[in-house]
Amino acid sequence: MATALPPTRIQHEIDFDREGRQAGYLRAPLSRNTSGWGIVEIPIVVVKNGRGPTVLLTGGVHGDEYEGPIAVSGLAQSLQPADVQGRVILMSAVNVPAVLNNTRLSPVDNRDMNRCFPGDPKGTFSEMVAHFMDSHILPMVDVSVDLHTAGHSGDSIPSTNMHHIADPALMQRTLDAAAAFGAPYNVVFGGVDEGATFTSCVERRGKLSLGTELGGWGRVNVEGVRIGKRGCLNILKHLGVIEGTPETAQKDGSAGTRHMMVAGRDCYAFAPTGGIFEPVHLVGEEVRAGGPAGWLHFVEDVDHPPLEVRYASGGILWMSAGPGRVARGDTVAVVMSDYRAS
Ligand code: CA
């Protein structure tokens, strides 16, 4: 039997070993001026039948990214135990205060939950939930798919993503899972605040971790929802949790996912100063090294010419800036190139 779980302030009635479907809430205490003993309810659905892998599907770690929550909550309502071999844990709104507030950060503690891992059971709301996800949920999980978009801060071409993983067998299994998910692109990357993210926790535990970027700009991306819904089913098919073969045909006629990488720091373009950013390209377009990524405009000044921002690296534009007004140091473009194993 597993070792005793570490103390947590989060309570629930889910029995993760029980066969069948359970729908309920994780109850996280949140003391506030209007309710000292108040709680926050985080939705969770568990569907289990017999032996098989445990797959965790999460959305709403950031509150202004809607495609994942739509896909996960839809599947949570439709998935039946008789269709499952194994266990599926579905959490459509992990950071539910942020989801209800339409913001990346949680309004109750002003934290980005995806920079709070592995969390703290006595910490702020986001730290407490992060700790529960890491220490109570992840030990049960074989495969985690955490669905994101670029949120209000940017746009992304629908894609899965993963880190470079030292273990070659797990690296290959993750590439295979990404191909099965069937987004137009899968991006291997690194170097973005690793260590504090959910993905890092999954990897530390030796589990398979896949992320997504399914759109952004704070709207619902039609194609992102389609890819997200199809991808969740595809992953379950790939792992033998539900019957069927993954459907990976792409709109451009190709049979499957194009594996890409963000090769280094010169794939990121940052705003050198604050201004209104006029981008040149949409995500998914081809860009060239040295070519213009966009112009920063200073419309509050007379006769102040725009400042050109250039790509240091060529390839396909993975992510672009979101809001028109950017601050110095904001990411305005992330460029990916075809994946090569190093
Ligand atoms: Ca995100």
Residues whose N, C-alpha, C, O or C-beta is under 5 A from the ligand:
A	BS01	CA	H62 H148 T149 A150
